[in-house]
């Protein structure tokens, strides 16, 4: 969908294509080329056929994008803005991340990361939504987790009982790391449909089996005393984890389609 001539996102009259400042000015010489929202759509359409102006505006409303505005109210996107948008769309498409998690990833600098080249020619690059390496070290009290996730305290106790989350006791207070906080948030959403802690045994068992399988595949390299080889093994572990997660999602979708036929 292209912006109409009267839309605030249409290129101003007399402006060069792509939304860059008029040539011949010192400002234009200093400022990198910017794109209008319509030009951004066109640039990303090949990789993301369902991209639209309304979708980009929605991501802006969700505070995921902040393009520059001209005095007339026109949105102008830098190449950094376009790269950030591309990263957001890939995280939605390839990793199925909700906007809340995407916002956290961006805050951690994900949008600034360059594309990671594949180690095998022509192979698809997979990206981990969360690193298996040491996290930020941030801990959240039970009260903070309940406030942010809107989970019920009884549900969290049930998750602890079934070993889904463990937490860490410090000074008589139980704290949860970022990953366990996200687990609680996901379970809280499932709980809205009647899924309780005892129902999560299947998820826990499946995760344990997958972790053991990946560990067996990469065990020698993970135990290596060579720092470079161990680093490569950890990267491979993250890559395999994402591929396994994507495969499991596809198998689930295939089986669910049989149910709704």
N, C-alpha and C positions, 0 to 999 in steps of 0.2 A: 504494500500500500504506500503510495507516494504522498508526500505532504502537499496540500492544496496551496495555490498561490496566496490565499488569504490566511493560511495557518501560520502561527508564530514560529513554526519550524521550517517554513519555506525559506529558500535563500532570498535575502533582501534584493530588491531591484538593483541591477547593475553590479551585483557581487559576482566574482568569478565562480565557475563551477567548483563544487566541493566545499564552498564556504570559506575559502581563504581570503585574507584581507586584500584590498585592491592593490595592484602592483604600483611601484613607483613611490611608495612611502617608506620611511625608515621603520615604521612599526611592522610593515609587511616583511621587510628584510630580516627583522629579528625574530619574528614569531613563526614557529613551525606551522606547516600547512594544517588547517583544520577542516573537518568534514561536517556537513549538515546531517541531520538525523536520517534523511532520505538516502544520502550517499553512504552512510554507515550500513543501512539495510542492504543496499545494493552490493556493498563490499563483502558482506557476510552471508548473502543469500545462497551462494554455492555450497557452503559447508552447512548452513542452517536454513533449509528451505522454508521453515515455518516462522522465520524471523519477521517481525512487523514493527512498525512505528509504535503502535500501542503497547507492544510487549517491552520495547526499550523504555518507553515512558513509565511503565509499571515498575520496572527494575529501578528506575530513578526514584519513583515514589517510595520504594522500599529502602532507600538510602544506600543502594549498591553502586550507583553511578552518580557522578556530580559534574556534568559537562559545564563548560564556561558559557555564560550568557552574554549576548551583546546588549547594548543599551536598549535595543528594540525588542529584546526578549527572545532572540533566536538562539537555539542550542548549537554550540560548536564543539565538536569532539576532536581531541588530539589523538595522535597515534597511540599514546598511552591509554587513553579512554577506550579506544577500539580494542586494544589488547586485553584490557580488563574485562570488557564485555565478552570477548571471545572466551576468556577463561571461565567466566560465569556460565556461559551457555554450555561449555564442555563439561563442567562439573554437573550441570543439570542432566545433560544427555548421557554422559558416559558413567557417571558415578551415582546418579539418582539422589543427589544431595538436596535437602530442603534449603530454603533461602536462609534460615537461621544459621545453619552450619556453614553455608557458603560465605555468609558475612564474617564468620569467625576465621575461615580460611583466608579471606582477603585481608583481614586485620593482621594476620600472621605473615603477610607478605606474599601470599600465593600468586597474586596477579603480577608481581614483579619478576617471577621466575621465568626464565627462558624455556622454550620447548626442549625437552630432553630427547636427544636423538636415540633411535633404537640401536641396540647392539647388533641386530641382524638386519641385513639389507631388506627393505620391504616389509619388515615386521611391524605390527601395530604397537604403539607405545601406550602403556597403561600407567595411570597415576594413582597413588594411594591418597585417599581422602584424609587419612590420619597416619602419621608415621608410627612404625613399631619401635622406633628408637625412643630414647628418653624424652618425655613430654616437657611441658613448660615448668612442671613442678608445682603448679598452682593446686591448692586444695580448697575444697568448699565444704562448709559445715552442712549438717543435715538441714538446718533451717534455710540456708541459702539455696540448697538444691530444691527443697520443696517450694520455695518462693518462685524460683526461675522455671521449674518444670511443671508446676501445678500438680505434682503427684501427691498422693495421699501417704501419710507417714506409715500407715498400716501396710501399704503396698511395698514400701521400701524395706520394712522389716521382713516381709514375705520373701522379697528378693534375696535378702541376706540369709534367710533360713534355707533357701534352695541353692545357695552358692552362686547366684547370678552376679551379685556385687558383694564386696567384702568391706570396703572402707578401711580406714586406718584410725586407731584411737590415739589421741594426743591430749594429755591433760584432762582425761575423762570425757572428751568430746570426740565424736566420730566424724571424720572428714572423708570426702570422696574426691578422686582426681577427675580431670576433664573427661576421660573416657567413660568412667562409671557414671558421671553426671549425664552424659549423652545416652547411656544405656537406660538410666532411669527415665529420661525424657521419652525415649522410644516406647518403653513398657507402659508409661502413663497413657500414651496415645492408644496402645493396644487395649489397655484396661477399659477404655471408653466403650469397647465392644465386648466386654465380658471376659477378656483374657487375663487370667491371674498368674501368680508366680508358679504354681504347680504345672501350668500349661507350658511354661517356658523351658521345661526340662529338655524338650526336643531341640530347642535352639542351642541350649548349653551343650548337649551331647554332640550335636552336629559341629559346633565350633571346636570342641575338644578334638574330635576326629580329624577335622581339617587341619588344625594346628599341628597335630602329631604327624600327619602326612607330609606337610610342608617342611617340618623339622627334619624328617627322615631324608627328604630330597636334598637338603642343603646342609645337613649336619657337619660333614667334614670341613666345608668352607667356613661355617659359623664358628667352628672351634679352632680355626687357623690362628697361629700366632703372628701371621703377616697382616698388619693393619689394613693394607690396601685390599688384600683378598677378602678379609672379613667385611670391609666396607661394601665391596661389590656383592657379597653374599646377602648382606642386610638389604641392599637395594633390590636384589633379585627376590628376596622374601616378600618385600612390600609389593613388588610387581605381581608375584604369584598370588598374593592375597587378594589383590584387586581383580585379577582374572577369575579366581575361584568364586569371588563374590558375584561377579557379573554372570558367570555361568549358572550359579545357583539361582540368581534372579530370573534368568531366561527359562530355566527348567520349571520354576514356579509359575511363571506367566503361561508357559505352554500347558501345564496341568490345569490352571485356573480357567483357561479358555475352554477346556473340555467341559468344565462344570457349567458354564454359562451358555453352552450351545443349546 
